[in-house]
C-alpha cells in the first residue's frame, strides 16, 4: 500500500492549480509535472473524488480554494483508493525531480498550502483524533447534557 503524506497531497494540489493556471494563459509545460497533474485531476474526476479540487481547476472562472478542505478531501481519496494514492505520489516525485522555474513556483505554493492555518489545524486535529483512538481503550471524557 502506498503511504501518502500531507506534503504529497499539498504538492498534488499545488501542481494541479499551477498547471491549470498555465493552461489558461496558453503555456504548455510539456513535462512530467504537467502530464501527471492532469492525470491526477482526470482520475479524481472519473472516480468522483475531491470535488472541491476538481471543480476549482475545471471551472472556466478561477475559484477561491479552501486549502484545508482540499487537503482533507484529497488525503481521504488517496487513503481510500490505491490508484489515486499512486497518482499523488507520482506528482510529488515529478515536482521534486524537476528543476524548472515551474517546479520552483509549485514548491512555493506547496509551502503556502502547508502553512495555511486550516491545513495546519486539520493536520493537528487528525493527529489528535488518531492518538485519541489508538489502542483498545477509549480514554476521553464523555459528557451527556
Residue pairs with C-beta under 8 A, 6 or more apart in sequence:
1 82
1 85
2 78
2 82
2 85
2 86
2 89
3 85
4 75
4 78
4 79
4 85
4 88
4 89
6 71
6 75
6 114
6 119
6 123
7 92
7 110
7 114
8 78
8 88
8 89
8 91
8 92
9 71
9 74
9 75
9 78
9 88
10 67
10 71
10 110
10 113
10 114
10 119
11 88
11 91
11 92
11 95
11 96
11 106
11 107
11 110
12 37
12 40
12 74
12 87
12 88
12 91
12 92
13 53
13 65
13 67
13 70
13 71
13 74
13 113
14 95
14 106
14 107
14 109
14 110
14 113
15 33
15 36
15 37
15 40
15 91
15 94
15 95
15 106
16 37
16 40
16 41
16 53
16 57
16 91
17 56
17 57
17 65
17 109
18 37
18 102
18 105
18 106
18 109
19 29
19 33
19 34
19 37
19 38
20 41
20 57
20 58
21 62
22 28
22 29
22 34
22 102
28 34
29 100
29 102
31 94
31 98
31 100
31 102
32 94
32 97
32 98
33 91
33 94
33 95
33 98
33 100
33 102
33 103
33 106
36 87
36 90
36 91
36 94
37 91
39 87
39 90
40 84
40 87
40 88
40 90
40 91
41 53
41 54
41 57
41 58
43 49
43 83
43 84
43 87
44 50
44 53
44 54
44 74
44 77
44 84
45 54
45 58
47 77
47 81
47 83
47 84
49 73
49 74
49 77
49 80
49 81
49 84
50 70
50 73
50 74
50 77
51 73
52 65
52 66
52 69
52 70
52 73
53 65
53 70
53 73
53 74
55 63
56 63
56 65
56 70
66 118
67 113
67 116
67 118
67 119
68 116
68 117
68 118
68 119
68 121
68 122
69 118
71 113
71 119
71 122
71 123
72 122
74 88
77 84
78 84
78 85
78 88
79 85
95 103
95 106
95 107
95 110
113 119
114 120
132 138
132 139
132 140
